[in-house]
Amino acid sequence: MEAQRRLTLVTAAPEQSREEPLVRELYGRVLREARRDQDRSLEDVAAAVGMSKQYLSEIERGKKEPSSEMLRAVCGALGLPVEHLLFRSGRRLGAANRNPATRSLNRQVPTLLAA
């Protein structure tokens, strides 16, 4: 009788292994900086967009994945062209990818181990 082998996928928890930010986190950081640069409150911008301040806060913290329509509305309320949001976020992502520590972590391949 042949012994059964179990294969286990070994990966680290995303928070521990991921140094490269998610796109939604980058968008949130850019939007928060733009809002703060204008000395505007969450309440003010959220009201201008027609969303709750809690939802805008979650977008800014990278916890929610906003639709393109929501991003456009928030950018509009801030007077920030959408292409600036994309450009600034892209530059930050590029900087993260140029970091050697991040690059090596992001290129790791999950390993299957026989148990």
All heavy atoms as an XYZ file, in Angstrom:
898
protein
N       0.845     -1.191      0.000
C       0.000      0.000      0.000
C       0.882      1.244      0.000
O       1.785      1.380      0.809
C      -0.874     -0.036      1.253
C      -2.130      0.677      1.098
S      -3.077      0.395      2.602
C      -4.565      0.981      2.026
N       0.623      2.112     -0.908
C       1.431      3.328     -1.038
C       0.944      4.390     -0.049
O      -0.250      4.603      0.104
C       1.306      3.864     -2.464
C       2.299      4.939     -2.774
C       2.248      5.307     -4.239
O       2.113      4.417     -5.082
O       2.330      6.500     -4.497
N       1.887      4.983      0.629
C       1.534      6.021      1.611
C       1.006      7.254      0.886
O       1.507      7.628     -0.158
C       2.758      6.395      2.440
N      -0.023      7.840      1.441
C      -0.579      9.046      0.854
C       0.297     10.237      1.208
O       0.813     10.339      2.316
C      -1.999      9.308      1.372
C      -3.038      8.489      0.696
C      -4.420      8.985      1.102
O      -4.608      9.475      2.204
N      -5.369      8.845      0.207
N       0.452     11.141      0.261
C       1.229     12.355      0.495
C       0.279     13.541      0.445
O      -0.574     13.620     -0.414
C       2.296     12.524     -0.577
C       3.286     11.398     -0.587
C       4.289     11.632     -1.652
N       5.515     11.981     -0.967
C       6.572     12.472     -1.567
N       6.563     12.702     -2.844
N       7.657     12.740     -0.888
N       0.450     14.402      1.402
C      -0.326     15.640      1.412
C       0.566     16.753      0.931
O       1.716     16.859      1.328
C      -0.813     15.977      2.822
C      -1.962     15.161      3.258
C      -2.535     15.684      4.531
N      -1.524     16.353      5.357
C      -1.673     16.641      6.622
N      -2.766     16.327      7.238
N      -0.731     17.245      7.294
N       0.022     17.581      0.086
C       0.752     18.753     -0.369
C       0.224     19.965      0.366
O      -0.980     20.154      0.488
C       0.597     18.945     -1.878
C       1.188     17.856     -2.751
C       0.949     18.179     -4.212
C       2.667     17.706     -2.488
N       1.128     20.749      0.865
C       0.756     21.935      1.613
C       1.340     23.153      0.916
O       2.518     23.174      0.569
C       1.312     21.872      3.048
O       0.868     20.655      3.646
C       0.840     23.048      3.859
N       0.518     24.119      0.682
C       0.967     25.377      0.093
C       1.465     26.259      1.225
O       0.724     26.564      2.159
C      -0.172     26.062     -0.651
C       0.149     27.362     -1.351
C       1.207     27.130     -2.430
C      -1.098     27.941     -1.968
N       2.708     26.644      1.153
C       3.313     27.446      2.213
C       3.477     28.866      1.716
O       4.183     29.120      0.743
C       4.695     26.877      2.613
C       5.335     27.749      3.676
C       4.551     25.449      3.084
N       2.798     29.781      2.361
C       2.938     31.206      2.062
C       2.870     31.958      3.365
O       2.286     31.491      4.344
C       1.825     31.726      1.130
O       0.565     31.481      1.737
C       1.871     31.054     -0.231
N       3.463     33.116      3.382
C       3.369     33.971      4.564
C       2.069     34.754      4.488
O       1.486     34.918      3.421
C       4.557     34.919      4.616
N       1.630     35.231      5.623
C       0.437     36.081      5.654
C       0.687     37.315      4.801
O       1.793     37.841      4.788
C       0.113     36.484      7.088
N      -0.310     37.800      4.054
C      -0.100     38.934      3.166
C       0.499     40.146      3.862
O       1.353     40.821      3.307
C      -1.497     39.251      2.639
C      -2.289     38.014      2.852
C      -1.657     37.300      4.014
N       0.070     40.419      5.087
C       0.575     41.595      5.784
C       2.060     41.466      6.092
O       2.779     42.441      6.165
C      -0.187     41.842      7.092
C      -1.666     42.096      6.907
C      -2.469     40.804      6.750
O      -2.053     39.753      7.257
O      -3.513     40.851      6.099
N       2.527     40.228      6.299
C       3.916     40.016      6.652
C       4.820     39.994      5.439
O       5.958     40.419      5.494
C       4.061     38.709      7.421
C       3.350     38.734      8.751
C       3.330     37.364      9.397
O       3.617     36.363      8.767
N       2.971     37.315     10.666
N       4.338     39.469      4.309
C       5.204     39.293      3.154
C       5.083     40.428      2.148
O       5.925     40.569      1.291
C       4.877     37.973      2.465
O       3.589     38.035      1.896
N       4.039     41.232      2.227
C       3.779     42.230      1.206
C       4.321     43.577      1.643
O       3.875     44.154      2.607
C       2.272     42.324      0.945
C       1.900     43.370     -0.066
C       0.416     43.378     -0.343
N      -0.410     43.628      0.797
C      -0.662     44.833      1.292
N      -0.140     45.890      0.780
N      -1.447     44.970      2.341
N       5.288     44.053      0.906
C       5.791     45.393      1.148
C       5.245     46.348      0.095
O       5.134     47.519      0.322
C       7.316     45.394      1.120
C       7.900     44.547      2.205
C       8.784     45.306      3.145
O       9.040     46.489      2.895
O       9.206     44.713      4.118
N       4.954     45.821     -1.094
C       4.418     46.634     -2.167
C       2.967     46.970     -1.834
O       2.167     46.083     -1.565
C       4.485     45.862     -3.481
C       3.959     46.628     -4.662
C       4.098     45.797     -5.928
O       5.233     45.479     -6.296
O       3.051     45.467     -6.511
N       2.614     48.237     -1.844
C       1.238     48.597     -1.485
C       0.245     48.195     -2.570
O       0.597     48.077     -3.737
C       1.302     50.116     -1.340
C       2.468     50.528     -2.162
C       3.440     49.384     -2.138
N      -0.985     47.996     -2.166
C      -2.062     47.756     -3.116
C      -2.423     49.070     -3.796
O      -2.221     50.143     -3.227
C      -3.290     47.203     -2.393
C      -3.116     45.848     -1.711
C      -4.344     45.521     -0.880
C      -2.842     44.764     -2.733
N      -2.983     48.980     -4.981
C      -3.357     50.189     -5.725
C      -4.369     51.006     -4.930
O      -4.269     52.228     -4.859
C      -3.887     49.826     -7.127
C      -4.439     51.043     -7.835
C      -2.786     49.186     -7.958
N      -5.308     50.337     -4.276
C      -6.308     51.084     -3.503
C      -5.659     51.849     -2.355
O      -6.119     52.921     -1.973
C      -7.414     50.166     -3.009
C      -7.014     49.212     -1.930
C      -8.213     48.445     -1.385
N      -7.799     47.597     -0.302
C      -7.868     46.277     -0.321
N      -8.369     45.654     -1.362
N      -7.461     45.582      0.717
N      -4.579     51.303     -1.786
C      -3.863     52.011     -0.725
C      -3.158     53.249     -1.281
O      -3.153     54.302     -0.647
C      -2.844     51.078     -0.069
C      -3.477     49.936      0.696
C      -2.488     48.873      1.131
O      -1.399     48.754      0.534
O      -2.821     48.147      2.083
N      -2.594     53.113     -2.461
C      -1.923     54.254     -3.092
C      -2.919     55.351     -3.418
O      -2.670     56.529     -3.163
C      -1.192     53.797     -4.358
C      -0.045     52.818     -4.123
C       0.413     52.227     -5.441
C       1.095     53.497     -3.402
N      -4.055     54.971     -3.999
C      -5.095     55.962     -4.296
C      -5.513     56.682     -3.019
O      -5.647     57.901     -2.996
C      -6.334     55.301     -4.904
C      -6.191     54.804     -6.312
C      -7.110     53.909     -6.839
C      -5.149     55.217     -7.144
C      -7.002     53.439     -8.140
C      -5.035     54.754     -8.439
C      -5.963     53.860     -8.923
O      -5.866     53.398    -10.213
N      -5.726     55.914     -1.961
C      -6.148     56.504     -0.696
C      -5.149     57.500     -0.151
O      -5.524     58.577      0.326
N      -3.868     57.154     -0.214
C      -2.833     58.065      0.285
C      -2.803     59.359     -0.502
O      -2.692     60.453      0.070
C      -1.464     57.393      0.216
C      -1.301     56.276      1.201
C       0.035     55.591      1.019
N       0.049     54.329      1.736
C       0.934     53.381      1.539
N       1.909     53.544      0.657
N       0.873     52.265      2.227
N      -2.906     59.246     -1.820
C      -2.889     60.451     -2.662
C      -4.109     61.316     -2.364
O      -3.995     62.543     -2.231
C      -2.819     60.071     -4.156
C      -3.013     61.292     -5.043
C      -1.487     59.388     -4.470
N      -5.275     60.706     -2.248
C      -6.492     61.468     -1.966
C      -6.425     62.135     -0.597
O      -6.804     63.304     -0.449
C      -7.723     60.561     -2.060
C      -8.045     60.039     -3.457
C      -9.150     59.001     -3.400
C      -8.410     61.188     -4.385
N      -5.930     61.407      0.398
C      -5.825     61.987      1.741
C      -4.864     63.172      1.743
O      -5.145     64.218      2.339
C      -5.366     60.942      2.753
C      -5.157     61.553      4.151
C      -4.894     60.502      5.164
N      -6.207     59.988      5.564
C      -6.388     58.984      6.391
N      -5.372     58.331      6.888
N      -7.599     58.597      6.723
N      -3.728     63.020      1.078
C      -2.764     64.127      1.005
C      -3.368     65.344      0.314
O      -3.176     66.473      0.759
C      -1.495     63.684      0.286
C      -0.646     62.756      1.121
C       0.534     62.180      0.357
O       0.786     62.598     -0.798
O       1.213     61.302      0.918
N      -4.087     65.114     -0.769
C      -4.718     66.228     -1.489
C      -5.735     66.932     -0.593
O      -5.782     68.168     -0.545
C      -5.387     65.725     -2.766
N      -6.532     66.146      0.131
C      -7.533     66.740      1.022
C      -6.854     67.538      2.140
O      -7.242     68.674      2.434
C      -8.418     65.638      1.625
C      -9.474     66.167      2.591
C     -10.332     65.059      3.163
N      -9.591     64.047      3.901
C      -9.136     64.203      5.152
N      -9.305     65.341      5.799
N      -8.498     63.209      5.761
N      -5.834     66.974      2.731
C      -5.134     67.665      3.822
C      -4.387     68.897      3.328
O      -4.312     69.896      4.041
C      -4.189     66.704      4.525
C      -4.929     65.687      5.371
C      -3.975     64.765      6.074
N      -4.678     63.900      7.024
C      -4.125     62.901      7.655
N      -2.847     62.612      7.455
N      -4.821     62.166      8.494
N      -3.820     68.815      2.124
C      -3.139     69.984      1.554
C      -4.095     71.160      1.392
O      -3.684     72.313      1.438
C      -2.511     69.652      0.198
C      -1.267     68.784      0.316
O      -0.735     68.624      1.449
O      -0.829     68.245     -0.725
N      -5.369     70.856      1.208
C      -6.392     71.892      1.064
C      -7.029     72.259      2.406
O      -7.968     73.064      2.447
C      -7.485     71.413      0.100
C      -6.988     71.173     -1.300
C      -8.061     70.594     -2.195
O      -9.265     70.674     -1.923
N      -7.637     69.993     -3.302
N      -6.546     71.661      3.477
C      -7.112     71.881      4.824
C      -8.612     71.628      4.853
O      -9.381     72.383      5.456
C      -6.805     73.299      5.328
C      -5.343     73.506      5.623
O      -4.702     72.556      6.123
O      -4.832     74.603      5.341
N      -9.029     70.550      4.200
C     -10.447     70.197      4.178
C     -10.684     68.978      5.055
O      -9.826     68.112      5.188
C     -10.898     69.923      2.745
C     -10.841     71.201      1.910
C     -11.261     71.002      0.500
N     -12.680     70.654      0.395
C     -13.227     70.282     -0.772
N     -12.499     70.226     -1.867
N     -14.501     69.979     -0.820
N     -11.853     68.932      5.631
C     -12.206     67.818      6.515
C     -12.815     66.665      5.717
O     -13.273     66.845      4.577
C     -13.209     68.281      7.572
O     -14.436     68.604      6.950
N     -12.820     65.488      6.336
C     -13.510     64.350      5.732
C     -14.976     64.686      5.487
O     -15.524     64.354      4.432
C     -13.429     63.131      6.661
C     -12.172     62.286      6.625
C     -12.161     61.302      7.782
C     -12.045     61.552      5.311
N     -15.600     65.354      6.463
C     -17.014     65.698      6.359
C     -17.285     66.584      5.148
O     -18.244     66.366      4.408
C     -17.505     66.415      7.625
C     -17.477     65.567      8.876
C     -16.128     65.586      9.605
O     -15.163     66.218      9.120
O     -16.031     64.935     10.653
N     -16.419     67.566      4.946
C     -16.584     68.508      3.842
C     -16.504     67.807      2.489
O     -17.377     67.975      1.640
C     -15.510     69.607      3.953
C     -15.503     70.554      2.774
O     -16.594     70.957      2.324
O     -14.397     70.889      2.299
N     -15.470     67.020      2.294
C     -15.285     66.353      1.007
C     -16.356     65.289      0.797
O     -16.921     65.174     -0.293
C     -13.867     65.754      0.895
C     -13.699     64.974     -0.399
C     -12.816     66.859      0.991
N     -16.658     64.520      1.833
C     -17.683     63.486      1.712
C     -19.035     64.096      1.355
O     -19.755     63.558      0.505
C     -17.788     62.693      3.008
N     -19.365     65.224      1.959
C     -20.632     65.886      1.651
C     -20.653     66.367      0.200
O     -21.681     66.261     -0.487
C     -20.857     67.058      2.600
N     -19.526     66.872     -0.281
C     -19.454     67.341     -1.664
C     -19.635     66.193     -2.657
O     -20.177     66.387     -3.748
C     -18.119     68.040     -1.912
N     -19.226     65.004     -2.257
C     -19.336     63.831     -3.125
C     -20.689     63.150     -2.954
O     -21.201     62.538     -3.884
C     -18.194     62.824     -2.823
C     -18.346     61.547     -3.614
C     -16.845     63.452     -3.111
N     -21.253     63.258     -1.764
C     -22.510     62.575     -1.473
C     -22.292     61.184     -0.897
O     -23.057     60.264     -1.164
N     -21.238     61.038     -0.112
C     -20.956     59.763      0.553
C     -20.748     60.031      2.029
O     -20.589     61.179      2.438
C     -19.727     59.071     -0.053
C     -18.402     59.769      0.221
S     -16.910     58.855     -0.276
C     -17.123     58.637     -1.989
N     -20.719     58.976      2.809
C     -20.487     59.155      4.241
C     -19.008     59.423      4.489
O     -18.145     58.990      3.724
C     -20.920     57.902      5.016
O     -20.022     56.840      4.772
N     -18.725     60.114      5.587
C     -17.321     60.379      5.921
C     -16.609     59.083      6.286
O     -15.415     58.941      6.063
C     -17.194     61.437      7.011
C     -17.588     60.989      8.387
C     -17.341     62.071      9.409
C     -17.651     61.552     10.797
N     -17.354     62.517     11.824
N     -17.362     58.102      6.830
C     -16.762     56.818      7.161
C     -16.273     56.102      5.908
O     -15.183     55.526      5.899
C     -17.761     55.920      7.915
C     -18.118     56.402      9.290
C     -19.202     57.491      9.292
O     -19.816     57.804      8.264
N     -19.422     58.090     10.449
N     -17.077     56.159      4.849
C     -16.688     55.496      3.605
C     -15.477     56.192      2.988
O     -14.539     55.530      2.538
C     -17.858     55.465      2.619
C     -17.557     54.660      1.380
C     -17.394     53.283      1.446
C     -17.433     55.272      0.137
C     -17.111     52.533      0.319
C     -17.146     54.537     -0.999
C     -16.991     53.169     -0.901
O     -16.699     52.429     -2.022
N     -15.465     57.518      2.996
C     -14.313     58.251      2.471
C     -13.073     57.934      3.291
O     -11.986     57.736      2.735
C     -14.581     59.757      2.463
C     -13.440     60.626      1.950
C     -13.016     60.229      0.539
C     -13.830     62.101      2.014
N     -13.209     57.838      4.585
C     -12.083     57.483      5.441
C     -11.543     56.093      5.086
O     -10.322     55.881      5.029
C     -12.500     57.522      6.915
O     -11.448     57.062      7.740
N     -12.437     55.149      4.835
C     -12.007     53.802      4.458
C     -11.303     53.797      3.104
O     -10.340     53.056      2.900
C     -13.191     52.846      4.453
C     -13.690     52.538      5.849
C     -14.904     51.656      5.874
O     -15.686     51.657      4.886
O     -15.094     50.950      6.873
N     -11.739     54.637      2.182
C     -11.055     54.770      0.892
C      -9.654     55.318      1.124
O      -8.667     54.788      0.598
C     -11.850     55.679     -0.073
C     -13.135     54.987     -0.524
C     -10.990     56.066     -1.277
C     -14.070     55.878     -1.322
N      -9.567     56.376      1.923
C      -8.266     56.997      2.183
C      -7.297     56.047      2.885
O      -6.094     56.141      2.686
C      -8.438     58.271      3.016
C      -9.027     59.425      2.260
C      -9.062     60.703      3.078
O      -8.752     60.667      4.295
O      -9.400     61.751      2.506
N      -7.811     55.160      3.707
C      -6.952     54.206      4.421
C      -6.676     52.945      3.612
O      -5.967     52.053      4.062
C      -7.581     53.835      5.770
C      -7.550     54.993      6.762
C      -8.151     54.625      8.101
N      -9.605     54.523      7.987
C     -10.328     53.483      8.413
N      -9.760     52.457      8.986
N     -11.633     53.477      8.256
N      -7.237     52.873      2.393
C      -7.005     51.715      1.539
C      -7.781     50.487      1.943
O      -7.440     49.367      1.566
N      -8.852     50.676      2.707
C      -9.651     49.547      3.186
C     -10.775     49.190      2.216
O     -11.268     48.071      2.226
C     -10.261     49.849      4.561
C      -9.234     50.158      5.622
C      -8.326     48.992      5.873
C      -7.312     49.302      6.937
N      -6.269     48.303      7.015
N     -11.210     50.147      1.416
C     -12.282     49.914      0.441
C     -11.723     50.094     -0.957
O     -10.861     50.929     -1.203
C     -13.443     50.898      0.645
C     -14.192     50.709      1.936
C     -14.976     49.417      1.924
C     -15.782     49.288      3.204
N     -16.478     48.050      3.308
N     -12.252     49.323     -1.882
C     -11.882     49.393     -3.294
C     -12.948     50.227     -4.001
O     -13.998     49.711     -4.379
C     -11.829     47.979     -3.876
C     -11.305     47.903     -5.269
C      -9.798     47.879     -5.308
O      -9.186     47.105     -4.584
O      -9.254     48.667     -6.089
N     -12.710     51.528     -4.155
C     -13.742     52.379     -4.752
C     -13.875     52.135     -6.252
O     -12.911     51.763     -6.917
C     -13.240     53.793     -4.468
C     -11.763     53.645     -4.386
C     -11.514     52.279     -3.811
N     -15.076     52.357     -6.761
C     -15.294     52.263     -8.205
C     -14.622     53.444     -8.893
O     -14.273     54.448     -8.249
C     -16.798     52.285     -8.503
O     -17.328     53.559     -8.175
N     -14.474     53.347    -10.183
C     -13.883     54.461    -10.931
C     -14.773     55.698    -10.839
O     -14.274     56.829    -10.804
C     -13.650     54.072    -12.389
O     -14.851     53.678    -13.006
N     -16.069     55.486    -10.744
C     -16.986     56.622    -10.601
C     -16.773     57.334     -9.262
O     -16.795     58.567     -9.199
C     -18.450     56.167    -10.721
C     -18.848     55.724    -12.104
C     -18.522     54.250    -12.386
O     -18.015     53.539    -11.483
O     -18.761     53.819    -13.523
N     -16.558     56.555     -8.210
C     -16.310     57.147     -6.891
C     -14.987     57.902     -6.883
O     -14.897     59.000     -6.342
C     -16.291     56.083     -5.799
C     -17.634     55.675     -5.328
S     -18.411     57.082     -4.498
C     -19.934     56.354     -4.049
N     -13.966     57.311     -7.486
C     -12.668     57.989     -7.561
C     -12.800     59.303     -8.316
O     -12.264     60.329     -7.900
C     -11.620     57.100     -8.222
C     -11.125     55.914     -7.403
C     -10.211     55.045     -8.245
C     -10.412     56.387     -6.147
N     -13.535     59.274     -9.417
C     -13.729     60.493    -10.202
C     -14.470     61.550     -9.389
O     -14.124     62.729     -9.412
C     -14.480     60.180    -11.493
C     -14.610     61.413    -12.402
C     -15.261     61.112    -13.728
N     -16.549     60.458    -13.507
C     -17.059     59.536    -14.313
N     -16.414     59.141    -15.364
N     -18.230     59.003    -14.044
N     -15.468     61.126     -8.621
C     -16.244     62.069     -7.807
C     -15.381     62.691     -6.712
O     -15.438     63.904     -6.476
C     -17.460     61.365     -7.207
N     -14.574     61.875     -6.035
C     -13.710     62.400     -4.972
C     -12.666     63.342     -5.577
O     -12.418     64.423     -5.046
C     -13.050     61.259     -4.161
C     -12.055     61.822     -3.155
C     -14.107     60.422     -3.462
N     -12.085     62.917     -6.690
C     -11.114     63.794     -7.368
C     -11.774     65.113     -7.757
O     -11.178     66.185     -7.589
C     -10.542     63.108     -8.606
S      -9.333     61.827     -8.242
N     -12.990     65.052     -8.268
C     -13.708     66.265     -8.650
C     -13.940     67.188     -7.466
O     -13.768     68.402     -7.567
N     -14.321     66.608     -6.334
C     -14.557     67.408     -5.134
C     -13.271     68.074     -4.646
O     -13.308     69.151     -4.057
C     -15.147     66.540     -4.023
N     -12.138     67.420     -4.922
C     -10.844     67.967     -4.498
C     -10.203     68.850     -5.567
O      -9.141     69.426     -5.319
C      -9.884     66.819     -4.143
C     -10.255     66.002     -2.921
C      -9.386     64.746     -2.838
C     -10.130     66.835     -1.658
N     -10.817     68.911     -6.743
C     -10.209     69.663     -7.839
C      -8.930     68.997     -8.324
O      -8.016     69.670     -8.812
N      -8.866     67.699     -8.183
C      -7.688     66.916     -8.565
C      -8.027     66.127     -9.822
O      -8.906     65.271     -9.796
C      -7.323     65.941     -7.429
C      -6.191     64.967     -7.664
C      -4.849     65.691     -7.662
C      -6.198     63.896     -6.579
N      -7.376     66.414    -10.941
C      -7.658     65.622    -12.140
C      -7.361     64.147    -11.897
O      -6.383     63.802    -11.231
C      -6.702     66.205    -13.191
C      -6.369     67.576    -12.693
C      -6.387     67.475    -11.194
N      -8.204     63.275    -12.420
C      -8.037     61.839    -12.231
C      -6.664     61.393    -12.721
O      -6.029     60.542    -12.091
C      -9.162     61.049    -12.934
C      -8.917     59.552    -12.856
C     -10.515     61.399    -12.337
N      -6.191     61.987    -13.809
C      -4.874     61.580    -14.313
C      -3.762     61.890    -13.313
O      -2.758     61.194    -13.254
C      -4.557     62.183    -15.691
C      -4.596     63.676    -15.757
C      -5.953     64.259    -16.148
O      -6.986     63.580    -15.982
O      -5.976     65.410    -16.606
N      -3.944     62.914    -12.479
C      -2.961     63.200    -11.433
C      -2.989     62.113    -10.363
O      -1.940     61.716     -9.852
C      -3.208     64.563    -10.809
C      -2.847     65.694    -11.709
N      -2.618     66.966    -11.252
C      -2.669     65.767    -13.048
C      -2.322     67.770    -12.260
N      -2.350     67.051    -13.362
N      -4.195     61.654    -10.020
C      -4.313     60.547     -9.067
C      -3.587     59.321     -9.605
O      -2.805     58.694     -8.897
C      -5.787     60.217     -8.812
C      -6.065     58.958     -7.989
C      -5.590     59.130     -6.552
C      -7.534     58.611     -8.036
N      -3.825     58.999    -10.868
C      -3.185     57.830    -11.471
C      -1.678     58.004    -11.563
O      -0.912     57.088    -11.257
C      -3.776     57.577    -12.862
C      -5.276     57.285    -12.901
C      -5.754     57.201    -14.346
C      -5.615     56.029    -12.141
N      -1.233     59.189    -11.972
C       0.192     59.448    -12.120
C       0.907     59.366    -10.771
O       1.930     58.691    -10.637
C       0.413     60.822    -12.752
C       1.859     61.191    -12.892
C       2.652     60.618    -13.869
C       2.426     62.121    -12.029
C       3.985     60.956    -13.991
C       3.761     62.457    -12.140
C       4.542     61.873    -13.118
N       0.360     60.033     -9.767
C       0.995     60.024     -8.441
C       1.019     58.629     -7.838
O       2.013     58.218     -7.225
C       0.278     60.999     -7.506
C       0.460     62.441     -7.889
C      -0.338     63.348     -6.989
N      -0.304     64.712     -7.471
C      -1.003     65.700     -6.942
N      -1.786     65.475     -5.894
N      -0.922     66.916     -7.443
N      -0.069     57.891     -8.017
C      -0.118     56.520     -7.504
C       0.882     55.633     -8.247
O       1.570     54.804     -7.632
C      -1.530     55.944     -7.652
O      -2.452     56.725     -6.920
N       0.965     55.798     -9.543
C       1.906     55.027    -10.345
C       3.352     55.290     -9.965
O       4.177     54.375     -9.920
N       3.664     56.548     -9.686
C       5.029     56.884     -9.261
C       5.365     56.202     -7.945
O       6.474     55.705     -7.761
C       5.182     58.391     -9.127
C       5.268     59.077    -10.482
C       5.652     60.497    -10.369
N       6.999     60.582     -9.783
C       7.605     61.717     -9.514
N       7.002     62.849     -9.764
N       8.794     61.730     -8.989
N       4.414     56.170     -7.036
C       4.657     55.515     -5.741
C       4.829     54.011     -5.910
O       5.678     53.405     -5.269
C       3.513     55.801     -4.777
C       3.503     57.235     -4.329
C       2.264     57.547     -3.542
N       2.242     58.969     -3.271
C       1.949     59.489     -2.094
N       1.635     58.703     -1.082
N       1.949     60.781     -1.923
N       4.041     53.426     -6.792
C       4.170     52.001     -7.045
C       5.515     51.697     -7.692
O       6.185     50.733     -7.335
C       3.027     51.503     -7.925
C       2.960     50.014     -8.180
C       2.837     49.237     -6.878
C       1.797     49.694     -9.096
N       5.928     52.540     -8.610
C       7.228     52.369     -9.241
C       8.354     52.468     -8.233
O       9.316     51.702     -8.281
N       8.238     53.396     -7.299
C       9.262     53.543     -6.266
C       9.312     52.291     -5.393
O      10.389     51.828     -5.028
C       8.983     54.773     -5.412
N       8.164     51.716     -5.080
C       8.133     50.495     -4.273
C       8.773     49.340     -5.038
O       9.483     48.519     -4.458
C       6.697     50.148     -3.888
N       8.562     49.283     -6.333
C       9.141     48.206     -7.140
C      10.640     48.365     -7.327
O      11.335     47.397     -7.586
C       8.457     48.127     -8.505
C       7.111     47.463     -8.412
O       6.878     46.627     -7.553
N       6.211     47.837     -9.286
N      11.155     49.586     -7.218
C      12.595     49.798     -7.343
C      13.342     49.472     -6.057
O      14.546     49.306     -6.068
C      12.882     51.245     -7.754
C      12.594     51.500     -9.223
C      13.068     52.867     -9.657
N      12.404     53.963     -8.982
C      11.223     54.483     -9.337
N      10.567     53.996    -10.358
N      10.706     55.487     -8.676
N      12.623     49.354     -4.960
C      13.229     49.013     -3.674
C      13.646     47.542     -3.722
O      12.806     46.665     -3.880
C      12.207     49.259     -2.561
C      12.728     48.901     -1.193
O      13.674     48.153     -1.034
N      12.075     49.438     -0.185
N      14.944     47.226     -3.597
C      15.403     45.833     -3.702
C      14.736     44.885     -2.715
O      14.441     43.747     -3.048
C      16.904     45.924     -3.429
C      17.271     47.345     -3.637
C      16.039     48.154     -3.365
N      14.471     45.330     -1.498
C      13.832     44.459     -0.497
C      12.419     44.100     -0.951
O      11.992     42.956     -0.847
C      13.802     45.140      0.858
N      11.677     45.077     -1.447
C      10.319     44.842     -1.924
C      10.335     43.944     -3.147
O       9.533     43.027     -3.262
C       9.648     46.180     -2.270
O       9.661     46.995     -1.120
C       8.228     45.985     -2.733
N      11.253     44.208     -4.056
C      11.310     43.455     -5.297
C      11.531     41.965     -5.008
O      10.870     41.121     -5.571
C      12.420     44.003     -6.195
C      12.291     43.582     -7.609
C      13.236     44.302     -8.560
N      14.561     44.511     -8.026
C      15.113     45.724     -7.887
N      14.461     46.796     -8.228
N      16.328     45.852     -7.410
N      12.424     41.635     -4.093
C      12.684     40.222     -3.808
C      11.496     39.567     -3.118
O      11.180     38.415     -3.378
C      13.941     40.064     -2.963
O      13.755     40.640     -1.680
N      10.811     40.295     -2.248
C       9.633     39.726     -1.582
C       8.514     39.464     -2.566
O       7.821     38.469     -2.487
C       9.128     40.669     -0.485
C       9.893     40.670      0.817
C       9.368     41.774      1.720
C       9.792     39.339      1.516
N       8.324     40.384     -3.509
C       7.213     40.263     -4.442
C       7.457     39.223     -5.518
O       6.535     38.835     -6.198
C       6.914     41.616     -5.082
C       6.317     42.556     -4.079
O       5.584     42.128     -3.204
N       6.634     43.821     -4.186
N       8.662     38.787     -5.680
C       8.970     37.805     -6.714
C       9.014     36.383     -6.152
O       9.278     35.450     -6.875
C      10.317     38.119     -7.378
C      10.404     39.493     -8.006
C       9.345     39.700     -9.077
N       9.487     40.989     -9.709
C       8.734     42.049     -9.455
N       7.793     41.992     -8.561
N       8.926     43.186    -10.092
N       8.762     36.242     -4.836
C       8.766     34.901     -4.253
C       7.599     34.104     -4.804
O       6.501     34.627     -5.012
C       8.632     34.965     -2.736
C       9.900     35.457     -2.077
C       9.736     35.519     -0.568
O       8.644     35.464     -0.049
N      10.840     35.654      0.127
N       7.818     32.828     -5.037
C       6.789     31.939     -5.546
C       6.380     31.008     -4.420
O       7.247     30.457     -3.737
C       7.327     31.134     -6.746
C       6.295     30.146     -7.241
C       7.790     32.064     -7.843
N       5.079     30.837     -4.192
C       4.664     29.885     -3.156
C       5.252     28.505     -3.446
O       5.402     28.102     -4.578
C       3.139     29.865     -3.277
C       2.802     31.155     -3.946
C       3.962     31.471     -4.850
N       5.607     27.797     -2.387
C       6.263     26.504     -2.508
C       5.340     25.404     -2.020
O       4.696     25.543     -0.986
C       7.544     26.499     -1.651
O       8.347     27.612     -2.024
C       8.328     25.226     -1.842
N       5.293     24.330     -2.787
C       4.519     23.166     -2.363
C       5.451     22.220     -1.636
O       6.511     21.867     -2.138
C       3.894     22.449     -3.564
C       2.722     23.141     -4.219
C       2.304     22.373     -5.452
C       1.556     23.268     -3.261
N       5.073     21.817     -0.434
C       5.874     20.896      0.348
C       5.106     19.588      0.522
O       3.907     19.592      0.797
C       6.168     21.471      1.735
C       6.972     22.770      1.772
C       7.115     23.237      3.211
C       8.341     22.564      1.143
N       5.800     18.497      0.357
C       5.170     17.183      0.582
C       5.250     16.876      2.074
O       6.293     17.054      2.696
C       5.891     16.112     -0.217
N       4.149     16.462      2.641
C       4.139     16.154      4.075
C       4.007     14.681      4.296
O       3.524     13.936      3.523
C       3.000     16.893      4.755
